[in-house]
Amino acid sequence: MGCYSLQFLKLSDNKLSGHIFPEPTNLTSLWVLTLDDNQFEGKIGEGLPSRLAVLDLSNNYLTGVIPSWFGNFSSLSTLLMSNNLLEGPMPVSLFNMTISLLDLSANRLSGYIPPRLNSYSRLLFLQDNNLSGSIPDALLETVTILDLRNNRLSGNIPEFVNTQDMNILLLRGNKLTGHIPVQLCGLSTIQLLDLSNNRLNGSISSCLSNISFGLWKEDKVDDYDHSLSFWSIDAFGGIGLDDDFFSTEDLGMYYRSNKLMLDPFIVDYTADSKIKIQFAAKRRYDFYMGVTLGLMFGLDLAENELSGEIPAELGDRVEIRALNLSHNHLSGVIPESFSKMKDLESLDLSFNILHGQIPSQLTKLSSLAVFNVSYNNLSGIIPLKGQFSTFDETSYFGNPLLCGQPSNRSCNNETLNETPANVGEEEEDVIDIVSFFWSIFAAYVTVLLVILASLSFDSPWSQTWFSVVDAFIYKVKSLTS
């Protein structure tokens, strides 16, 4: 290759194959290279230009390990290699660089996460690999978006003591244990928090109500939207910005504003730099983009071993649109305070041991599209006002003491009183069984006393009885001698 002055090379979304830069080239000025969504295979070639600031090799068939010589790319700010066949451990050199956006998701990477992360790092995507070990505490001090879903990470969730700017934290599908640290309550800028499908235990702390879930952006909506669409670029027409733009930190800001891969929260880019996020809620994946993206907030603690009551204070988080606490061991009643979550679109409390009635106040939730309380111990009349008139019987399966539509149980007096009646019947059954055994015992003792009393008198009956006993004893002795 000639093209000494070439700075941008975009060959995305083609059917290019073969190996990537197996030998050195003359592209000494190249600093943006996007080869994503092709059919490249084999190992990453050593001929990649060392001046690169942006490198996108995602969605190919690359194999082998991630080269440690990436650490020599002093200008590299954005590195995307998701959806390949890369394996082995992550080189420590990657975490000592000034990379602001690192995406190694959906590979076959194994081993531990290096304990340190450069202070420039902001966006880190390592989901869908085979990473093991614990999550390093220091890893989280500067990260804004952290996706570690679907690995084999174990141990406790770090305490996030020095984390100030975390927007998205996704830890679903690991083997994390212990309690949810109360330090999570200090994540003042959190937007999406997913701790589902782990082995977390203990109770849900009421301090989670302190998480702002978007209140921090009430005075910064314009700035937030601006950061998502910060730089626009014509791939082969240059960029209309000053030379000051050509810093690695700004370049990383450019690139992360145009492409982020975050599944099931997928941020993608189109020709007009519009961004959309795919968020798992309402039993399906929905897309959010633009202003709606900035208004999307979710909390997912499903599929753990959490116990205790649901804190009523959680209802104070009126900004939450998706709340999933299903598949735990939560007890108590459904908090009436959930009626204050005016923007709530999806509420899943299924597969717990909740009891009591469904609060009628929840019918005030005009945005509620999915409601699931199946397989609990709820009782009483199912509300039918508002959005509740749209939910079918699958929302209430496994609660035999619920009545009314859409269930098949009528709410007559007998049904409504079924719970106390059943309790009374069970108590009566226990009493009847105890009385039965006592009566048998008394009858046995009475018969025995009558027999002993009759034998104490000198009567023909008693003489005959003793004769029979003597004959039996004599017969036994003759057989044993």
N, C-alpha and C positions, 0 to 999 in steps of 0.2 A: 504494500500500500504506500502511496505517496501522501498527498493531502496533509502536508505538515501543519497547516493552519486550521485544520478542522477541529471545531470545539464541541459540536453536538452531533451525535450519531444515534438516530432513533430508527430501529428496525423491528419494532414490536409488532405482534399479531401477524406473523407470516408463517411460512412453513419451512423456514431455514433449518438445516440440519448440519451434522458434522461436529467438529470440536471448536471450542471457543479460544481463539488466540493461542494456538499451541506454540508459536514462536514469536519473538519480539517484532514489533512493527515500528513504522516511522510516525505514528500518530502521537507525536510528543505534545501537542496542544490540546488533545482530547480530554475533556473533563466531565462530560455527560454522555454516558453510554447506556442505552436501554435496548436489551435483547430479549425482553420477556415475551412469553406466549409464543414460543417457537418449538423446535424439535431438536435442539442442541443436546448432545450427549457426551459422555466421558468425563474426564477430570477437568477442573478449571485450569486453563492454560496459563503458563508463566509469562506469556507475552502481553498480558493486559497492561495498558499504559499506566505508569505509576503516578501520573498527575491527576488521575480521576478523582472527582469529588462526588459524583453520583454514578452508581453502578446498579443496574437492575437486570438480574438473570433469572427472575422468578418464572415459574410455570414452564420448565423445560425437563430434561431427563438427565441432569448432571449427576454424576456419581463420585465416589471417593470421599475424602475428608476435606474439610475447609482448610485451605493452605494457611500456614502461620505467617507467610510472607505478606499477607494483607496488612500486617502491622507496619510495613514499610511505606504504605500509602498514606503519607502524612496529611494529605488534603481530603481524604475520604470522609464525607459527611453523611452520606446516605448509602446503605448497602441492603439490597433486597434480593434474597435467594430462596424465597418460599416455594413450596410445591415442587421440589426436586427429589432426588434419591440420595442426598448427602448423608453421610453416616459418621460415626466416631464422635469424639469429644469436641467441644467448641474450643478453639485456640484462645488462650488467655490474652493474646495480643489484641484481639478484637475489642476487649473490654478496657484496654489501656489507650485506645484511640479517641479522637474527637468526633466520634460518630454520634449524631443526634438522632438518627433513625436507623434501627437495625431490625430486619425481619428475616428470621431463619425458620419460620413456621412450616409445618407440614413436610418435614423431612424424616430422617431416621437417626437423628442425633441422640447420643447417649452420654452418660457420665454426669458430672456435677456442673452446676452453674458457678462460674468463677466468683469469688467472694467480693471483688471490687468492681465498680463501674465508674468510668470516667464521668466527671461532673458535667460534660456536655450532653450526655445521653438523656434523651427525653422520651423517646418512643421505643419500646422494646417488645417484640413479638416472637415468642419462643413456643407457641402452642403447637399441639399435635406432633410431639416428638416422644422420645423415650428417656427424657431427663429424669434423674433420680437425686436423692439426697434432700437436704433442706434448702429453704429459700434464704439466701444471705441477707442479714439485716441491712448492711450498707448498700445493697443493691437498689434499695428503694428510696434513697435520700433525694434523688434528683429526677426520678422518672415521673412523667405525666401520664402516660398510658402504659400499663404493664399487662401483658397477656401470657399467662403460663398454663392455660387450660390443657387438659387431656395429656398429662405427662404422668410420671410416677413419683412425684415429689412427696416427701413425707415430713414428719415433725410438726411443730406448731407454726401457726401463722406469725410472722414477725410482728413486732409491736409498733412499727412505723413511727418511732419516736420523733424522727427529724423530717418526716415527710410533710411537705407543705402544699404541693401543687398537684396531687394525684387527682386526675379526672376520671380515669377508667381503670378498675382493678378487676381482673378476671382470673380466678383460681379454680374454676370448676374442673371436676374430673381428675382429681389427684387422690392422694392418700393422707391428707392432712388431718391431724388429730388435735385434741385439746379443746379448750374453750375459745370462743371468739374474743380476741383481745379487746379490752375496753379502749385501747388507743385508737382503734378504728373510728371511734366516735369523734376523734379530732380531725378526720379527713374533711376539712371544711369546703373543699372544692370538688368532692366526689360527684360523679354523674351516674355511672353504672357500676354496681358492686355485685359480683357473682362469686359466691363461695359454695355453690351447690355441688352435690355428688362427691362429698368427702366423708370423713369420719369424725366430724366435729361434734362435741357433746356439750353438756351444760345448758344453761338457760340463755335466752336472748336478752341481752342487757337493755334496760330501759334507756340507757344513754345513747342508743342508736338514734333516738329522736333528736339528738343534737346535731346529727349530720344534716348539712344544709340542703342537699339535693337540689341545687340550683338557685337558692336564695342569694348566693354569692354573685350571681350574674344579673341580678335585677337592675343594677346600675351600670352593667358592662355588656349589654346585649350586642351593641354595635361592635365593640372591640372583639367579642367572641366570634361573631359571624365573620368579621374581617380576617381573623386568624385562620379561618377555615378556607377562605378563598383569597389568600393574601397575594400570591403572585400569579399572573397569567402569562402564558408563554406561547409563542408560535414556534413549533419545533424546529423549523428551518428558516425562520425569519428573524431570529434573534430575540432579545428581550429589551423592552424599552425602559431600562432602569439605569441608574448611575453606576459607575464603576464600584462604588461602595458595596453594591450588591454581591460582588464576587468574594465574599467571605464564606468560609465553610459553614458557619452557623446560619447565615442568611440563606445559603443554598439549601441546607437541610430544611429550613422553614419553607422554602419554595417547594421542595419536592414532597414533603409530607402534606402540603396543602393540595397537592394534585393526585397523590396516590398513596393510600394506606390499605393494607390487607388485614382485616380483623374479623375472622369468622367465629361465631355467627354474627358478630357486629362487623359488617363489611363496608369499608369506606373505599369508594372507587372514584375514578375521574372520567369525565367525558370531554368532548372537544371544547365545550364552553366552561370547563373547570368546575362544573357542578358536582357536588359531593352527596353521596347517599350512604346511609348506614342500614344494614339489615340487623334487626334486633329481635331476639327470641322472646316473644310475648304472645298472649292470647292464643296459645296452642299452635302457633305457626310463626313463621318469620315475616316481619313487616319491614318495609323500607321507610326510612326517614331521611330527609335531606333539607338543606337550607335552614329556614327558621324552625321547622319541626324537629330537625336534628338537635338544635340547641335547646329544645324543650323536652327531650326524651330522657327520662330518669327511671332507673329500675333497681330493685333489690331482690336477689335470688339466694335463698338459704335452703333450698329444697334438698332432699335426699341426703340428710345427715342423721345424727342421733341426738338432736336437740330436744330438751325436755322443759318442763315447767310451763307456766302460763305465758300467753302472748302479752307483752307489755302494752298497756293502754296508751302509753306515750307515743307508741309507733304511729298512731293515728294523727299525730301532730305534723307528720311529714306530708303535707298536703300536696307537694309537687310530684310525688311518686305516681307513675303511670302503670307500672307493672310490679306486683308484689307476689312472690312465690315462697310459701313456707311449707309446702307439701312434703309428704313422706318423711316425717319426723315423729317424735313422741310427745308433741305438745298437748297440754291438757287445759282445763279451765273452759271459759266461755269465749265466744267471739267478741272482741271489744266493740262497744257501741261507738267508740271514738273513730273507728274506721269510716264512719259516715262523714267525717270532715275532709277526707281525701278526695276532694271534688274532681280531680283530674284522673282518678284511678280508672284504668281501662281493663285491667286483668287482675283478678284476685283468686289465688289458688291456695286453699287450706286443706286439701284432701289428704287422706291417709294419715290422720292423727287420732287423738282420743279426746277431741273437743266434745263438750256436752252443753246442755241448755238449748235455748231457742236461737234462731237466726234473728238478730236484732232488726226490728222493723225500720229503724233509722237508716239502714243501708239502702233502702229504696230511694233515698235522696241522691244516690250516686248516678247522675244522669249520663256519665260517660262510660259506665261499666258495660263492657261487651262480653266478658268471660267471667263466670263465677262458678267455682268448683269447691264444694264442701263434702264430696263423696267419701264414704268410709270413715265416718266419725260416729259419735254417739249422740247426735243432735235429736231434739224432740220438738213437738209443737207444730204450729201452722206455718207453712211455707208462705212467705210474703209474695204478693202478686202485683204490687204496684210498680210503676216506672219500668226500669230495665228488667226487673225480675219477671215480668210477664213474657219475656223473650227466651228465658232459659228452659231447656228441656229436662227430662227426668235424669239424664246422665249427670247433671250437676249435683244430684242428691242421692245417688246410689249408696247402699250400705248404711243407711240411717233408717231402720225400720220404724222408729217412733215419730218420724216426720209425717205429716198428713197434709192433704189438700193437693191441688194441682201444682205441678204436673205429675205427682205421684198417683198411685192407684188406691190410696187409702183415704177414706172419707173422715172428716173431722167431726164425728158425732161425740156425744158426751162419753161414751164407752172408750173411744179411741183416745180422747184427751186425758182421760183418767187412767189410761193403761199403765203408765209408769208406777204411780202409787199403788194401784190395784195389784200389779204384778209383784211389787215388793211385799204387800200384805199376804198374797198367796204363797210366796216363797217362804215367808216367816211361818205361816200356818202349816206348810208342808214340813218344815223343820220340827215344829212343835208336835205334829202328828207322829212323825217317825220316832221321836224321843218317847212320847207317851206309849207307843206300841211296844218298844223294847222294855220299858219299865213294867208294863202290864204282864209281859211274858215272864219277866224275872219274878214278879210277885206271885204269879200263878205257880211257877216252879217251886218256890219256897213254901207256898201254902200246901201243895200236894205232898212235899217231903215231910212237912211237920205232921200232917194227918197220918201218914204211913208210920212215922216214928211213934206217934201217940197211940195208935191202934196196936202196935206191937208191944207196948209197955203193959198192957192188960193181959191177964191169964184167961184166954178164951180159946175155943176150938180152932178158930181161924189163925191165931198166933201160934198155937202148938203145931198146926199143919205147916205153917210157913217155916218155923224153925226146923221141923223134920226134913223138909225139902232142902233147906240150906245145909243141914248136917250131911245128908246123902250126897249133895253136890261136892262138899269138901272132901268126903271119904273117897268119892270117885276120882277126884283130881289127884289125891295122894297116892291112890293105887296105880294110876297111870304114870306118875313121875317116879315111883320107887322101882 
